[in-house]
């Protein structure tokens, strides 16, 4: 049976405040917008109060807070009634354990230890913990002693209580093993008899003995490579597919799994080959393994391509020089990546490194082995290998490690055969850990310490790649069409660091680097923080998201500063510095010279930013792949990092604007964002109703003085035109004699309804109203309606 695949998707964050019934209430709007499938965030029972759903605590039921199973049925019925499929995000790698009582698997594990039925489900190093799971929840006692000592320093364990047959530490509740609390012993002594050990939270970095999601202690990894664990954790998910409620699945974080290829094959068999995507981040030219049972990725690779084709390469020397001046030295991105990855491997992920070292037969000092493992992880060029695929990446890491640390050569040579053996437990753990080190060292640290052009500091992208030529963009899209044509494309997600339209405006800085440097110097002089690279990053965020509220910008500034970790961190907060951050945001958002300077700069960039935004959107919606529209991003998406990008969406406003557009209104490109809604609806409708016009990828030839300012391609009938580098185009006097060569027939721009005759089209005429155009060949036998997208 052929796999049913979407033509496009629309991502919704399902929460207690916007539940499955609320989602069902907007499927008619999504149909009118043109979205083919509804794409939902995780639905299984999550920790109480979770706004994201990635902390699943019970695999057996749809989260009642999100509407429950009946509401999923109602949503599926509503979506199917209007011809939409349903795609759901699933979380196979880990479960939520912040509140043990809510997670029956974890509760049983804590109560029964190695004898628990679920001991096999979790990845615990029992020997390292002397038969106990270390739970890092204890605070610091007054003396700084983080372990139980004598009567004078019993520390936080003296705060334990026995209540209703449970051990309690403030609001934390833990089970008691049978027969361990029946003799009147003190709570601390009862604690010592359990299969778990409550330890100081600081000990997690080096002493934790269960696998986590990244460095999140409250998300414990599970072993879906064990058949019964897969079956029980996926029974409800498989039921959705088998019962026809759900047509596709999005797999979260496959890099954390012991055997991603095996997992995907098991999922294929269980779902009879349903449409499956993986949240996989590819580095540079890295390709998704063709042997995997998946239609492709969730689209970060596409996001990087579209962003960079709209960046002016001529701005790189000036922005490089500015970054070097602010950093105090020439900045090499690869060195910055290494330093931050190594810091993570030696810091918050030290426990993972030590566990790999414990799996290696050791004739050397254990510290030497751990040092070599950490070095290999820090130099590993991609998120992970999938042995036997990826042996070359391991060799690259080894070569770089030996060059950097020659005295480790013998130990690295000893490790390589083990780490390259797919069956060796050290190799399995190394593969699961390398992605953690990459994500925490790069996405959550280096991205916040490198401010050259922050529109490039995005999940799945390489900030070292400044721009791509139009020719390179075309080459990448032809490769996408040939290899994974049903892979997702995206511009914004619940995980992106900056919304698509924030990035679109920031990219304008590459066209005006001198103006940016002058403005930045004034802003830094007025509001110094003592961290020049971070100031560059922060002011770009403020300019890019303007006019954001003080509350939103203050929350972003605080999170970004703590992620950067140069002056303040999540665990060692610098109150004086954080107060300066608050003052900076207050000045930026209040009447005064700082506010006026930002407003003037934004006015200079605004039209070019909007042009970039429309180009981004049309390119992504019409390029090869399955385009996803993140909730609300059919209007300007000026969110910053989560939780800002998970704010409530005003669908009443969007309905009203779409109704006006369908009544013939051609909105101006202005602050309402209605022009973006026009572009989104017309592109989605064409993809849904005329898939025959999206069967290939061919660059459209561009001629004339403005040729370098146009991205043009033909998808097999639908032709996309998108302006790039709009400030340079304006300064050159506009399109002038620029033309494109198309087939000798008539075309309609679906945005404006204007008709143009081939084979040569004057670009100035086609783009007279908008900086983008979507041309469809005139077919009087099968015209396309521009209203709801149905065939006329």
Number of C-alpha atoms within 10 A of each C-alpha: 6 7 13 12 19 24 23 26 27 23 23 23 26 24 22 17 12 17 23 29 19 17 22 19 15 17 23 17 17 22 21 21 25 28 31 28 26 28 27 21 21 25 31 27 25 28 24 15 10 15 19 18 25 24 23 26 28 19 22 14 16 21 27 17 21 25 22 18 18 13 20 23 20 18 25 24 17 19 25 18 12 14 13 24 26 23 26 21 23 22 22 23 22 25 26 27 23 20 17 21 16 18 21 15 21 25 21 20 24 25 18 20 21 17 12 16 12 19 19 16 22 21 15 23 18 17 10 16 17 12 16 22 25 25 21 19 20 20 15 16 16 10 10 10 14 21 18 16 11 8 8 8 17 17 22 22 24 16 13 18 18 18 10 7 12 16 21 18 18 10 7 14 17 22 20 23 20 10 9 15 20 9 8 9 11 14 19 18 15 21 24 15 15 24 23 24 19 20 23 22 17 17 18 23 19 18 19 27 22 24 26 26 20 21 20 13 21 19 22 23 24 28 21 25 16 13 13 13 18 18 16 13 19 20 15 17 24 19 14 20 19 15 10 15 21 24 24 25 24 23 23 20 19 21 23 26 23 23 19 20 17 15 21 20 16 19 22 17 12 18 20 14 19 25 23 27 24 27 18 20 25 20 14 15 8 12 11 16 13 11 8 16 23 26 22 27 24 25 27 23 25 25 21 25 21 23 27 23 22 28 27 24 16 14 20 18 12 16 21 17 15 21 22 16 14 19 17 11 10 13 17 11 16 14 11 18 23 21 17 24 29 23 19 25 31 21 14 19 26 22 22 31 25 23 22 21 24 16 14 19 12 12 8 9 9 15 11 15 25 23 21 26 23 29 25 26 31 26 26 25 23 19 22 25 23 19 17 11 12 16 15 13 17 22 15 15 20 25 17 18 24 19 12 13 12 12 12 19 17 11 18 24 13 14 21 16 12 18 24 24 15 17 12 15 16 22 25 22 21 26 26 26 26 27 23 26 30 29 19 22 23 23 20 19 25 25 27 24 27 25 27 27 26 24 31 26 26 22 23 21 23 19 23 15 12 20 24 19 17 19 11 13 18 22 14 16 22 18 14 19 18 12 15 18 19 23 23 27 27 24 28 25 26 22 15 20 27 30 27 28 27 27 31 27 27 25 28 30 25 24 21 19 20 15 12 19 17 10 17 18 14 14 20 17 10 13 18 15 16 11 15 19 20 23 23 25 23 22 21 25 26 24 20 30 24 19 15 17 14 16 13 15 27 20 18 21 24 19 18 23 26 22 20 21 19 13 16 20 16 13 9 10 14 13 10 9 16 19 11 14 22 18 13 22 24 18 16 27 21 12 10 10 13 20 15 14 16 21 18 13 14 20 12 15 21 21 18 23 26 25 24 29 25 28 29 27 26 23 23 27 26 24 25 27 27 26 30 28 25 23 23 20 24 21 21 22 22 22 29 26 18 17 15 18 22 22 13 12 14 10 14 10 11 19 17 11 21 20 16 14 19 17 11 12 15 17 18 13 17 13 12 13 21 23 24 25 24 25 23 25 27 24 28 27 26 25 24 18 18 19 15 14 17 21 14 19 23 15 19 19 15 22 17 13 16 22 20 16 22 28 25 23 24 24 21 16 21 27 24 26 23 24 25 24 23 23 20 16 19 12 8 12 10 17 21 15 13 19 22 19 14 18 12 11 13 16 25 20 22 21 21 20 14 12 15 19 16 15 14 16 17 18 23 16 12 22 17 12 15 20 22 28 27 26 24 23 22 18 12 7 7 10 14 20 16 23 20 20 22 16 13 11
